[in-house]
């Protein structure tokens, strides 16, 4: 019992650090570890990862708000779409068997690998020409932040608001269906579709993940999928890890961590995908 608690707490710390750094949420690490390494049923793993995502978001958001890194207006506007999608996804989960969940979760992990590789091959954070967006101007979504790595104040504009809103609805469905924060989709929507810089996209994603996960947590709780003896040690470890991760993110180049993270989640994603198809490796 003590050994299990320590494993869960250590997993939580690692998931919190990486989740806060990359904006992907602790659930993307927790669910594969609980199912593949500890042999827990995927329903309980998903329930625990929902709590993990909320803990990651709580720990990271406090620091990012203090440093004025996240865009609160963008988060609250787009959260309308993700919250509705999360509830829909959580309800649909009860109608899908575990093999399908393994396939979907594995596919999401592999998509995250692709997304991070694309970022790695880019030339870093550079200014992007964006067209004026009347929705962004009307809702005052444009923002600025201080980059501690370059020691510069960076102002940015948000564009293609309807496209980002539609993408966030899909991200919410993925969150409710798979028990994760679907941060890869959130960061992709803000960074690629809405042309926000990567750092505020990551910080804003952390805030949104917690709200999205909380929207679907009630459904998992009443379904009996959330086990306190699993979720509690994870949450404590994740709060510690997320606090550490937010400090590192603003100074350490994220490309170094992405190169470490890519093969890990790629291997786990492949394992879960094959397990969903009934192939053992």
N, C-alpha and C positions, 0 to 999 in steps of 0.2 A: 504494500500500500504506500509506504513512504517513498519507495523507488519510483512508483508511478507518479506520485505528486511532484517529485523532483524532475522527472522527465517532462511532465506537462509544463512546469514552471520554466524550465530551460527552453523548451520549444516556444513558449510564450515570449520570452525575452528576444530570441532570434527572430520570431515572426514580427514582433513589435518594431525592432530596429529596421528590418528590411521593408516592412509595410510602410513605416513613416518615411523612409528614404525614397522609395519608389512610387508611393501613392497607390499601391496595389492592394493594401489591406492584409491584415494578419491571416485571414481565412484562406488565402491562396497557398499558404504554407501549412496551416494547421490541419486542414481536411486531409491532404495526402498523408501527412505523418500519422494521424490517428487511424486512418484506414489501412494504409500499406505497412506501417511499422508496428502499430499496436493492435491491429486486427479488430478494431471496433466497427460495428455496423455503420454504414455510411449515413443513416438517418441521425444517429447520435453525434457523429462527427460534424455533420452539417449544422446541427443545433449548437454544438460547442463553438463552431467557427463563426456563427452569427454573433455570439457573445464576444468572440475574439475581435471581430471587426469593430464592434461598438467600443471595446476597450482601446483598440489602436487609434480610432478616431478621437476618442476623448483625450488620450495622452498627447497626441500630435497636435490637435486643434488648439489646445491651450497655449502651446509654445508658438505656433504659427500666427495666432491672433496677436500675441504679445509683440512679435516681430513684424507685424503688418505684412505678412507674406501672402496670405490667402485673400481671395476676392469674395467678400461676404455677399455682395449683391448677386453675383453670378451664381453662387452656391444656392442661395435661397430661391432664386428664380428657376433654376434647372431642377431643384429638388422636387418641384411639383410633379414633373414627369417621372423621375426615378421612384418617388414614393408610390404613385399609382402602379407603376410597373412592378415594384417589389411585392405589393399585395397580390397582384395577378399571378406572379411567378410562384409565390408561396402556396397559393391555393392549388395551382396546377401540379405542384410537386407530389401531392398525395395520389395523383392519378398516374404517375410515372414510376415504373419499377427501377430497382437499384442499378441494373445493368445500363439502362439508358442514362441514369445520372452519372455513372462512371464515364461513359462515352462523352457526355456533354462537358463534364468537368475537365477531362483530359484534353478535349479540344480547346477549351478556354485557356488551359495552361500553355498549350502549344501556340495559341494565338498570342499570348503574352510574350513568349519567346520571340516570335516574329516582330512584335511591336518594339521590344527592347533592342533587337538587332538593328532595326531600321533607325532607331535613335543613335545607336553606336556608330553607324556608318554615315550619319549626318555630320555636318561640320560644326556641331555644337550650337549653343544659344546665340542666334544672330537675329538682327532686326528683319522683320518681314513686312513687305508692303501689303497693306490691307485696305480694302475699300470701305468707305464710311457705311455704317449700318444704322438705319433709322431706328430699329428696335433697340440696339445697344445704346444709342444716344438718348432715346426716350426713357429707357430704364436705368440710365447712368451705369452701364456695366463696365466701361473703360476704367483702367486703374494704373497703379504704379507700385513699385517695391524697391527696396534697397538690396542689391546683390552684394553680400559680404565677400564673395570670392573675387569679384572684380572691383569692389568698393565703389560702385556707381549706382545712382538712382536711375531706374529704368521705367519709362512710361510706355504703356502699350494700349492698343485699341482692340476691341472685340468685334468680330464680324460673323456673318452667316448664323445668326441666332436661331432661326427656325430649324436649320439642319442640326445644330447642336442639341436643340430641345428634343428632336425626334430620336437622336442617338441616345440621349439620356433615358428615354422611355425603354429602349432596348436594354440598356445597362441595368435598369431597375428590375426588369424581368429576369435577367441573368442572376442578379443578386438574390431574389426571392426563390428562384428555382434551384440554384446551386449552393445557397448558403454562404455566399461570399460578398465582398463589397464591390465586386466587378470594377475595381479601380482601373484596370487596363482599358476598359471601354470609356470610362469617365475621362481619363487622361487623354486618350485618343480623341475624344470629342472636343475637348477644350484646346488641346495643343495643335491638332491637325485641322479640324473642321472650323473651330472658332478663332484660330490663330493666336491663342494666348501663349506666352512664354512657358517653358517647361516647369520652372520652379513654382510659380503661382498655380499652374495647373495641378502639380503634385500636391501642393498644400491645400488647395480647394477641394481636390478629390478626397483627401483625408477627412475633411469635415462632412462632405456629402455622403461618404460611405457609412458613417455612423447613423445619420438620419435615415438612410435607406434601409440599413439593417434593422434599426429599431422598428420600422414600419412592418417588417415581416417577422420579427422576433415573437410577437404575440401569438401568431399562428403556430409557430413551432413549439411555443410553451404549452399551449392547450393540446397539442398533438402528443405531448410527452417526449419530444425529441431533445429537450434541453436537460441534461443531467448536471446538477450542481457540483458533484464530486469531480467532474471533468472540466466544467466551465470555470469554476472558481480559481484553481491554480493557474490555468491559462490566462485568465484575465489579469491576475496580479503580475505575472511575468510580462505580459504584453504592455501594461501600463509603464513598467520600468523600461522596457525595450523601446517603446515609442518615444519616451522622453529623451533617451540617449540618441535615437535616430534623428530626431528633429535638430539636435545640436550638430550632429555630423553633417547632415545634408547641406547646410548653408556654407560649409567650409571645404568639405572633401568633394572632389570631382565624382559625380555619380557614375561616370563611365567605368571606373575601377570596380565599383560594386556590381554594376550590370554584368561585367564579364565573369564575375564569380557566381552571380545569381542565375545567369542564362542556362548553363549546363545542368544545374540542380533542378530547376523547375521543368526543363526540357525532358530530363530523365523521368521525373515523377509524372509528367503529363503523358508521356509515352506508355508508362506502366499502367496508368489508370485507363487509358484508351484501350490498350490490349486486354486488360481485365474486363472491361465492359463488353468486349467481343468474345470473351471466354477463352482467351489465350493466356497461358501462364508462362512467365519467364523467370 
